[in-house]
């Protein structure tokens, strides 16, 4: 109010000898964004001898434009009796600032004599509105017409290249900068770091930073953001520490990038320290972007209560804040809390839906994930690559081929090509392959693989592992050879698939070769999973001693999985001596696991050593080890029916057992005699008399 009163008094009381005081008053109006004062000064100008002066009319156009009064700026421009280049520039600048880009371009094309400022307005205006192609077009036209490029031209041109991730043009502009007086300019250095960062060239960005004679906060922020977005995120924290040691005070951009780096690293301790820095600064404490970054960081570190505490203290929240909480609850296996937060959201976007669908999938609630996808479609939310990735993962987990094919049809309708690019959708194709392989349809998986426009190492791995898991060992190894021919390097997952394929195909020598040469030829150091595959391969081939020696020579501690694989092979080949040794190893690792007891008991039963069977069963009871009951399931008309051993909870249990009795009678009628020799010997040895398992009460039949 005091400022308005001052302007009113000055305008009303003074008669100026020239228009400079009016220009200064208009500058003060621009700083205060007061369109009302601009109108008052304009009224006083009209009554003065300067009403038709080009200089003050240009300043009026500029002031109206910067205060958002485009119509008033247009009236002044249209009624000017005489215009100069600055008049055109002022009005074009106003149009650009307020987003009237087409009108600005039309006006620019009519300019009698555009200068460097005119061209810079066009380049900067389009770049600021994310129309990067148009910005670059004006930049190169400006250069072709021999206008002098300055720091504003270069800055806007580099911004456009960064927005487009257009490295080729960016390098050309970098070359022009090196030939100009601005090669050492701190703003040019920061813009170049941003360009190379957006294009993923971290080393180039760091080299530019190291060569800068002068650095400012923007330079440091650009390099920190470069490592936060491209990795390794740990270097972002190192650069932040060097920045602090250099005496620079971090701002909200710095801290948001560092907090995001902590989130990527799940570095809770470091994130807590950054949070403390934020809380000490009144200016940053309530910043929305920083608050969102902190919520996301705590959520990714698995500290949901801390994330919720930050969330609850935020004076303002948006969809990003709420989505971070949904994702945090989902990752902490609190899908109920995630759903509750999702339901209460005032506004949801596809990222929110993806976070919840992913949460259900990751926590094994695949049916809920599928239902959420149906809800998403009903609410006309356009699914993204990540939506389909999670949807296909849910179908794969359920091993439901019919649902998987329906999901595939949605993928086709949305026009995914499975190729690299700014929004790479290769992983959707990879998810399709994985889904078909887990559903047992290797042919469908192969067809997806062959139709993919581009493939990455994950695509090859999905096929190689999928073929191996479905018993197509020869095809898996053939595809591995094609992968090598294509120039793609195998990784740990590839070699697991290769060894698994050798195991299923019975190719012992090939398995030995690949295992022994994987480090030397492909640079893949064997992990525990690779040893497990080799033990399985040797066990299936009856090479039990070799498998035992391999386990005991492992560079890491063998787990129950690798010993369990050998124990299963011992049962197949009835090697009770080695089986007993392996079982003891397993019981040392996990004495409460019923598997080794049962397998060893069955081995003794196969050999008729019933005393040992009784001893092991007694040992299980003494140690409180309980065998988990068997479970089977069957899908009928889209309904899943689950049965446990001796289960009587099914609503149609009477009908099921009635049918089972009928089947048993029909089997006996055609001459079926159940093989109950093991049971009879066991019962005779223990003095037990009664019916065979099949003749016993049908309620005792295990529905396996």
Order of alpha helices (4+ residues) and beta strands (2+ residues): alpha-alpha-alpha-alpha-alpha-alpha-alpha-alpha-alpha-alpha-alpha-alpha-alpha-alpha-alpha-alpha-alpha-alpha-alpha-alpha-alpha-alpha-alpha-alpha-alpha-alpha-alpha-alpha-alpha-alpha-alpha-alpha-alpha-alpha-alpha-alpha-alpha-alpha-beta-beta-alpha-alpha
